[in-house]
Amino acid sequence: MLNALARLLGIVLMAGTLLVAASDPIAAAQCPDVEVVFARGTAEPPGVGGVGQAFVDAVRAQAQPRSVNVYPVNYAASSDFGDRIQFARTVIDGIRDAGQHIETTASNCPDTQIVLGGFSQGAALAGYVTSAEIPSEIPPEYRSYLPDPMPEDIADHVAAVVLIGMPSERFLRDVGAPPVRIGPAYADKTLEMCAPDDNICNGAPVGGPSIAHAMYGVNGMAAQAAAYAVARLK
């Protein structure tokens, strides 16, 4: 009787070991090799937007055989520049969403390499996500509304940051937004791409976007940005 019980217990324990061993690869398989976190541009519909899709397609093609997952930053990408307070809230929502997703990915999938990117307004958002501190230009009474900067060690999980057509410092200053200051932990892995005639990012006075601002998906620069990111994958 005791021998039979011992054998039964051994079988149960062995089965449990096999189940655990079998479940680990499944859990690992749910984590992609690469996670692209991308914020679309102003007024683009939910998703990664046209430029973002060109970038993602190029990353997938160039990163093979690695698996690539895509997370579109959840924010309004508002074009309502008249209400600056409400507009700022939508950008802050995006900063918080992107930061939380990056931190969650780093925690749940520590071997996944993250690529953070954005286009136009989304590029500024992505740049803010990397900041090591809340911009000093933010009035004290508003600072409590902003998410805390990501922990410094999160940068170890981010392979590259790609900012396409990001509003220039002059543009941001003229519309009352703080400058984008890339955090020191991200500086040497960040690429800013600006077409020469793109008046949003080239330092021109504030105005409606030039044709060049809409051409990143077809002018080869999205593919160049993808090549930069893929070259930094391990």
C-alpha positions as CSV (number, residue, x, y, z in Angstrom):
1,M,0.0,0.0,0.0
2,L,2.8,2.4,1.0
3,N,4.7,1.5,-2.1
4,A,1.7,2.1,-4.3
5,L,1.1,5.5,-2.6
6,A,4.8,6.4,-3.1
7,R,4.6,5.5,-6.8
8,L,1.4,7.5,-7.2
9,L,3.0,10.5,-5.5
10,G,6.0,10.2,-7.7
11,I,3.8,10.1,-10.8
12,V,1.9,13.3,-9.6
13,L,5.2,15.1,-8.9
14,M,6.6,14.1,-12.3
15,A,3.5,15.2,-14.1
16,G,3.7,18.5,-12.2
17,T,7.3,18.9,-13.3
18,L,6.4,18.2,-16.9
19,L,3.6,20.7,-16.8
20,V,5.8,23.4,-15.5
21,A,8.5,22.6,-18.0
22,A,6.0,22.7,-20.8
23,S,4.4,25.9,-19.7
24,D,7.6,27.9,-19.6
25,P,8.2,27.9,-23.4
26,I,4.6,28.8,-24.0
27,A,5.0,31.8,-21.7
28,A,8.2,32.8,-23.4
29,A,6.7,32.4,-26.8
30,Q,4.2,35.1,-26.0
31,C,7.0,37.6,-25.7
32,P,8.2,38.9,-29.1
33,D,11.8,39.4,-30.0
34,V,11.0,43.0,-30.8
35,E,8.3,45.3,-29.5
36,V,7.7,48.5,-31.6
37,V,5.9,51.2,-29.6
38,F,4.9,54.0,-32.0
39,A,2.9,57.2,-31.6
40,R,1.1,58.4,-34.7
41,G,1.0,62.0,-36.0
42,T,-1.6,64.7,-35.6
43,A,-5.2,63.8,-36.7
44,E,-4.2,60.4,-38.0
45,P,-6.8,57.7,-37.1
46,P,-6.1,55.2,-34.3
47,G,-3.2,52.9,-35.0
48,V,0.4,53.8,-35.9
49,G,-0.5,56.1,-38.8
50,G,0.8,56.1,-42.4
51,V,4.4,56.9,-41.6
52,G,4.3,54.6,-38.6
53,Q,3.1,51.7,-40.8
54,A,5.8,52.3,-43.3
55,F,8.3,52.2,-40.5
56,V,6.8,49.1,-38.9
57,D,6.7,47.3,-42.3
58,A,10.4,48.1,-42.9
59,V,11.4,46.9,-39.3
60,R,9.6,43.6,-39.9
61,A,11.3,43.1,-43.2
62,Q,14.8,44.0,-42.0
63,A,14.5,42.3,-38.6
64,Q,13.7,38.8,-39.9
65,P,13.7,36.1,-38.6
66,R,12.9,37.9,-35.4
67,S,9.3,38.3,-34.3
68,V,8.0,41.8,-34.2
69,N,5.0,43.0,-32.3
70,V,3.5,46.5,-32.6
71,Y,1.9,48.7,-29.9
72,P,0.2,51.9,-31.2
73,V,0.3,54.5,-28.4
74,N,-3.2,55.1,-27.1
75,Y,-3.8,58.9,-27.3
76,A,-6.0,61.3,-29.2
77,A,-3.4,62.7,-31.7
78,S,-5.6,65.8,-31.4
79,S,-5.5,68.7,-33.9
80,D,-7.4,71.0,-31.6
81,F,-4.6,73.5,-31.0
82,G,-7.0,76.2,-29.9
83,D,-7.6,74.7,-26.4
84,R,-4.0,74.3,-25.2
85,I,-4.9,72.9,-21.8
86,Q,-7.0,70.1,-23.3
87,F,-4.5,69.5,-26.0
88,A,-1.7,69.2,-23.4
89,R,-3.8,66.6,-21.5
90,T,-4.1,64.4,-24.6
91,V,-0.3,64.4,-25.1
92,I,0.2,63.7,-21.4
93,D,-2.2,60.7,-21.8
94,G,0.0,59.4,-24.5
95,I,3.2,59.9,-22.5
96,R,1.6,58.0,-19.7
97,D,0.3,55.2,-21.9
98,A,3.6,54.7,-23.8
99,G,5.7,54.8,-20.6
100,Q,3.4,52.3,-18.8
101,H,3.5,49.9,-21.8
102,I,7.3,50.1,-22.0
103,E,7.6,49.4,-18.3
104,T,5.2,46.5,-18.4
105,T,6.9,45.0,-21.4
106,A,10.3,45.3,-19.7
107,S,8.9,43.6,-16.6
108,N,6.9,40.8,-18.3
109,C,9.3,40.2,-21.2
110,P,12.8,41.1,-20.1
111,D,14.4,39.6,-23.2
112,T,12.2,41.6,-25.6
113,Q,14.0,44.5,-27.3
114,I,11.8,47.7,-27.4
115,V,11.9,50.2,-30.3
116,L,10.2,53.5,-29.4
117,G,9.2,55.8,-32.2
118,G,6.8,58.5,-33.3
119,F,5.9,60.8,-36.1
120,S,5.3,64.6,-35.9
121,Q,3.3,65.2,-32.7
122,G,3.9,61.5,-31.9
123,A,7.6,62.0,-32.2
124,A,7.5,64.8,-29.6
125,L,5.5,62.5,-27.3
126,A,8.0,59.7,-27.7
127,G,10.8,62.1,-27.0
128,Y,9.1,63.3,-23.8
129,V,8.8,59.6,-22.7
130,T,12.6,59.3,-22.6
131,S,13.0,62.4,-20.4
132,A,14.9,61.9,-17.2
133,E,13.0,64.6,-15.4
134,I,9.8,66.7,-15.7
135,P,10.7,69.8,-17.8
136,S,11.5,72.8,-15.7
137,E,9.2,74.9,-18.0
138,I,6.1,73.1,-16.5
139,P,4.5,75.3,-13.9
140,P,4.6,73.7,-10.4
141,E,0.8,73.6,-10.2
142,Y,0.6,71.3,-13.2
143,R,3.4,68.9,-12.4
144,S,1.2,66.6,-10.4
145,Y,-0.7,65.8,-13.6
146,L,2.4,64.5,-15.4
147,P,3.6,60.9,-15.0
148,D,7.0,60.3,-13.3
149,P,9.9,59.6,-15.6
150,M,10.5,56.0,-16.3
151,P,13.1,54.2,-14.0
152,E,16.6,54.6,-15.4
153,D,17.1,50.8,-15.8
154,I,14.2,50.7,-18.3
155,A,16.6,52.1,-20.9
156,D,18.4,48.8,-20.9
157,H,15.4,47.3,-22.6
158,V,15.0,50.0,-25.2
159,A,17.2,49.2,-28.3
160,A,16.4,52.4,-30.2
161,V,14.4,55.6,-30.3
162,V,13.3,56.9,-33.7
163,L,11.8,60.4,-33.9
164,I,10.5,61.2,-37.4
165,G,9.5,64.8,-38.3
166,M,9.5,65.9,-34.7
167,P,8.5,69.6,-34.1
168,S,11.6,71.7,-33.8
169,E,12.5,73.5,-30.5
170,R,11.4,76.7,-32.1
171,F,8.1,75.2,-33.1
172,L,7.5,73.9,-29.7
173,R,8.5,77.1,-28.0
174,D,6.2,79.2,-30.3
175,V,3.2,77.0,-29.5
176,G,3.9,77.1,-25.7
177,A,5.2,73.5,-25.3
178,P,8.4,72.6,-23.4
179,P,11.4,71.5,-25.4
180,V,12.0,67.8,-25.9
181,R,15.1,66.7,-23.9
182,I,16.1,63.2,-24.6
183,G,17.2,61.4,-21.4
184,P,20.9,60.7,-21.1
185,A,20.3,57.0,-21.0
186,Y,18.6,57.2,-24.5
187,A,20.8,59.9,-26.2
188,D,23.2,57.5,-27.9
189,K,20.4,55.3,-29.2
190,T,18.1,58.1,-30.6
191,L,17.7,59.1,-34.2
192,E,15.9,62.3,-35.3
193,M,14.9,62.4,-38.9
194,C,13.9,65.7,-40.6
195,A,13.5,66.2,-44.3
196,P,15.2,69.5,-45.4
197,D,11.9,71.1,-46.6
198,D,9.8,69.9,-43.6
199,N,8.9,73.1,-41.9
200,I,7.6,71.4,-38.8
201,C,11.0,70.1,-37.8
202,N,13.5,72.3,-39.7
203,G,13.3,75.3,-37.4
204,A,10.9,77.3,-39.6
205,P,8.2,79.6,-38.0
206,V,5.0,77.9,-36.9
207,G,2.7,77.2,-39.8
208,G,0.8,74.5,-41.5
209,P,2.8,71.5,-42.5
210,S,4.7,71.5,-45.9
211,I,4.3,68.6,-48.3
212,A,7.7,67.3,-47.2
213,H,6.2,66.6,-43.7
214,A,3.8,64.1,-45.2
215,M,6.3,62.2,-47.4
216,Y,8.4,60.2,-44.9
217,G,6.5,57.0,-45.7
218,V,7.4,57.2,-49.4
219,N,10.7,59.1,-49.5
220,G,12.8,56.3,-48.1
221,M,13.4,57.9,-44.7
222,A,11.0,55.5,-42.8
223,A,13.1,52.6,-44.2
224,Q,16.3,54.4,-43.1
225,A,14.9,54.9,-39.6
226,A,14.0,51.2,-39.5
227,A,17.6,50.3,-40.6
228,Y,18.9,52.4,-37.7
229,A,16.6,50.6,-35.2
230,V,17.3,47.1,-36.5
231,A,21.1,47.7,-36.5
232,R,20.8,48.3,-32.7
233,L,19.0,45.0,-32.0
234,K,21.1,42.3,-30.4
